[in-house]
Amino acid sequence: MAALANRAGMDSLYVKRDELTNDTLGGSVVRKLEFVLAAAERKNKVNVITHGSLGNDLSSALAFHAPPLGIKPQCIAHPQGTTTKHQRYLEDAIQHGLHVKRTRMPLETALRAHLGRMNLWRKKVHYIPPGGGPHGALGFVEAAFELAEQIQAGQCPQPDTIFVPARSGATMAGLAVGLAILDLDITVVGVALQPRWQTNLRRIRYLADRTVALLRGAGCRKAVPPTPERMVLLTDIASSASGEPTQPTSAAVSLARDAERLHLDPQGSGPVLTAILDQALTWNDFRRSKVLFWNTTADR
């Protein structure tokens, strides 16, 4: 993204167009589903249930990809800054068979999900945590290997840092674990899109540890937890108290559209670019480094 890097005063800025991963929904959530749904099939589950905000990417993707496998998707969901895109996702998901149990607020959603999990073992229901948990993170362990192949092929230089959105932290944890296996000297920087009680570094590191345990249990002895300095979380960037994008995020989204014709989700990848531009304004060393912006969602 030479034009955008030039406007930001950066030597180099690259983008991983992961929002092009899937034609149906866009976004890289389908990377997670490959392993999440495989786990449900292996346990002979005929129903899956997850929770989050209305129209969230994971439940929407489940609505499209679970039924062809004979699996019925369900979601416990609350309203939270639902954009036109997410409203469309919700409507499409319901039409494709997603059963939605609505709540009033995030805390109620989390409580109902926790209480519901205690009865799932009696039923053929597979619980999927937001982001897919360690199985979802495996999709981004694989993505790290894909990036390594692209670096090896000369499609992009090895970055110093990779910036990703962080909600559940599965994307961040999976990439960090994959890069540690490959022994690549790259720092993964997550930009928190939720309050700290939902998205924090302690939870993400714990998720990385569970992902490593899953890999080692499958025979991958090279799987080791990422060192602390290779996982950084930036907070207080994403949204205002109302849940709407901040003015800097709106400006970053407009800049990406004007400079690169890149249409970012203002509540997803938009805050990630905001964080990159903020770092460029603050640190000279950052402006001279190689930065990779991992774009997971688009404003479609």
ZAMARGU-4260 file (C-alpha; in steps of 0.2 Angstrom, whole numbers, plus 5000, padded with zeros to 4 digits):
<rodrens>
0) 5000/5000/5000 | 5012/5013/4994 | 5000/5027/4993 | 4994/5025/5010 | 5011/5022/5017
5) 5017/5038/5009 | 5002/5048/5017 | 5006/5041/5034 | 5025/5045/5032 | 5030/5026/5033
10) 5043/5018/5023 | 5032/5002/5020 | 5015/4996/5024 | 5008/4980/5017 | 4991/4972/5018
15) 4985/4954/5019 | 4968/4954/5010 | 4961/4940/5020 | 4943/4948/5018 | 4944/4939/5001
20) 4945/4922/5009 | 4927/4918/5005 | 4915/4924/4992 | 4899/4921/5003 | 4903/4932/5018
25) 4921/4938/5016 | 4932/4939/5031 | 4944/4926/5037 | 4932/4918/5049 | 4930/4903/5037
30) 4949/4899/5042 | 4942/4895/5059 | 4927/4885/5053 | 4938/4872/5045 | 4944/4866/5062
35) 4929/4871/5072 | 4916/4861/5062 | 4929/4846/5060 | 4929/4845/5079 | 4910/4845/5080
40) 4909/4831/5067 | 4922/4821/5076 | 4911/4821/5091 | 4896/4816/5081 | 4887/4832/5086
45) 4871/4837/5076 | 4869/4855/5084 | 4882/4869/5087 | 4879/4884/5098 | 4889/4900/5100
50) 4886/4917/5107 | 4891/4935/5103 | 4883/4951/5096 | 4869/4950/5083 | 4875/4947/5066
55) 4893/4942/5072 | 4904/4935/5059 | 4906/4917/5067 | 4887/4914/5069 | 4884/4921/5051
60) 4897/4909/5044 | 4890/4894/5053 | 4873/4897/5046 | 4881/4895/5028 | 4893/4881/5032
65) 4886/4870/5045 | 4869/4865/5037 | 4878/4856/5022 | 4887/4845/5035 | 4870/4841/5043
70) 4874/4852/5058 | 4861/4865/5065 | 4868/4881/5071 | 4862/4891/5085 | 4867/4908/5093
75) 4864/4917/5109 | 4866/4936/5104 | 4864/4953/5110 | 4863/4970/5101 | 4879/4980/5101
80) 4883/4993/5088 | 4875/4982/5074 | 4879/4990/5057 | 4869/4989/5041 | 4881/4975/5036
85) 4879/4965/5052 | 4860/4967/5051 | 4861/4960/5033 | 4872/4946/5039 | 4859/4942/5053
90) 4844/4942/5041 | 4854/4931/5029 | 4859/4919/5042 | 4842/4917/5049 | 4836/4913/5032
95) 4849/4899/5030 | 4844/4891/5046 | 4852/4900/5061 | 4842/4899/5077 | 4845/4915/5087
100) 4841/4917/5105 | 4841/4936/5109 | 4847/4944/5125 | 4848/4962/5130 | 4866/4964/5135
105) 4883/4956/5133 | 4883/4950/5152 | 4866/4942/5150 | 4873/4933/5134 | 4889/4927/5143
110) 4878/4921/5158 | 4866/4911/5147 | 4880/4904/5137 | 4889/4898/5153 | 4873/4891/5161
115) 4868/4882/5145 | 4885/4874/5143 | 4882/4864/5159 | 4868/4854/5150 | 4876/4852/5133
120) 4884/4835/5138 | 4867/4827/5139 | 4863/4833/5121 | 4871/4831/5104 | 4876/4850/5105
125) 4894/4856/5102 | 4898/4872/5111 | 4909/4885/5101 | 4916/4899/5111 | 4917/4916/5102
130) 4931/4916/5089 | 4931/4897/5090 | 4942/4894/5104 | 4958/4884/5102 | 4951/4875/5087
135) 4947/4892/5079 | 4965/4898/5083 | 4971/4883/5073 | 4965/4891/5057 | 4977/4905/5060
140) 4991/4894/5065 | 4989/4887/5047 | 4988/4906/5041 | 5005/4909/5048 | 5012/4895/5037
145) 5003/4902/5022 | 5012/4919/5026 | 5029/4911/5027 | 5026/4903/5010 | 5022/4920/5003
150) 5037/4927/5011 | 5048/4913/5004 | 5040/4916/4987 | 5045/4934/4987 | 5027/4941/4987
155) 5031/4952/5002 | 5046/4955/5014 | 5046/4947/5031 | 5037/4960/5042 | 5043/4966/5059
160) 5025/4968/5065 | 5008/4961/5060 | 4992/4971/5066 | 4976/4961/5068 | 4959/4965/5075
165) 4956/4956/5092 | 4939/4951/5100 | 4941/4933/5106 | 4959/4934/5102 | 4959/4918/5092
170) 4966/4927/5076 | 4980/4934/5087 | 4984/4919/5097 | 4984/4907/5082 | 4996/4918/5072
175) 5008/4920/5086 | 5008/4902/5089 | 5011/4898/5071 | 5025/4911/5070 | 5033/4903/5085
180) 5033/4886/5077 | 5041/4893/5062 | 5054/4903/5073 | 5050/4919/5063 | 5055/4935/5072
185) 5038/4944/5070 | 5027/4953/5083 | 5008/4951/5082 | 4999/4967/5088 | 4981/4965/5092
190) 4969/4980/5092 | 4955/4976/5105 | 4938/4979/5098 | 4929/4975/5114 | 4929/4981/5132
195) 4944/4975/5143 | 4933/4962/5152 | 4930/4953/5136 | 4947/4956/5127 | 4963/4956/5137
200) 4980/4950/5135 | 4979/4937/5149 | 4964/4928/5140 | 4973/4929/5124 | 4989/4921/5131
205) 4979/4908/5139 | 4971/4904/5122 | 4988/4903/5115 | 4993/4890/5128 | 4977/4880/5125
210) 4981/4880/5106 | 4999/4874/5109 | 4992/4860/5120 | 4980/4855/5106 | 4994/4854/5094
215) 5006/4845/5105 | 4992/4833/5109 | 4991/4830/5090 | 5010/4826/5089 | 5017/4843/5085
220) 5032/4844/5096 | 5038/4860/5089 | 5023/4869/5096 | 5028/4881/5110 | 5020/4896/5118
225) 5025/4913/5110 | 5036/4923/5121 | 5028/4938/5129 | 5036/4951/5119 | 5029/4943/5103
230) 5011/4947/5108 | 5005/4965/5111 | 4987/4971/5114 | 4982/4989/5110 | 4966/4995/5119
235) 4955/5010/5119 | 4955/5013/5100 | 4940/5004/5093 | 4924/5013/5097 | 4916/5027/5107
240) 4904/5023/5122 | 4890/5022/5110 | 4898/5008/5100 | 4900/5019/5085 | 4917/5021/5076
245) 4928/5036/5083 | 4932/5051/5072 | 4950/5044/5070 | 4943/5027/5064 | 4931/5036/5052
250) 4946/5046/5045 | 4956/5030/5043 | 4943/5021/5034 | 4941/5036/5022 | 4959/5037/5019
255) 4960/5018/5015 | 4946/5020/5002 | 4953/5036/4994 | 4972/5031/4994 | 4970/5012/4990
260) 4952/5009/4986 | 4951/4997/5001 | 4934/4997/5009 | 4937/4993/5028 | 4924/4988/5040
265) 4923/5003/5052 | 4920/4991/5067 | 4932/4978/5062 | 4948/4982/5052 | 4945/5001/5053
270) 4952/5002/5071 | 4967/4992/5066 | 4972/5004/5053 | 4969/5018/5065 | 4981/5010/5077
275) 4994/5009/5063 | 4992/5027/5059 | 4993/5032/5077 | 5009/5022/5080 | 5017/5030/5064
280) 5013/5048/5071 | 5021/5043/5088 | 5037/5033/5084 | 5051/5036/5072 | 5057/5018/5073
285) 5039/5012/5068 | 5039/5022/5053 | 5055/5014/5047 | 5049/4996/5050 | 5040/4984/5039
290) 5022/4983/5044 | 5009/4970/5039 | 4990/4975/5040 | 4980/4959/5041 | 4963/4964/5034
295) 4950/4952/5040 | 4934/4960/5035 | 4927/4972/5022 | 4913/4984/5023 | 4902/4976/5009
</rodrens>
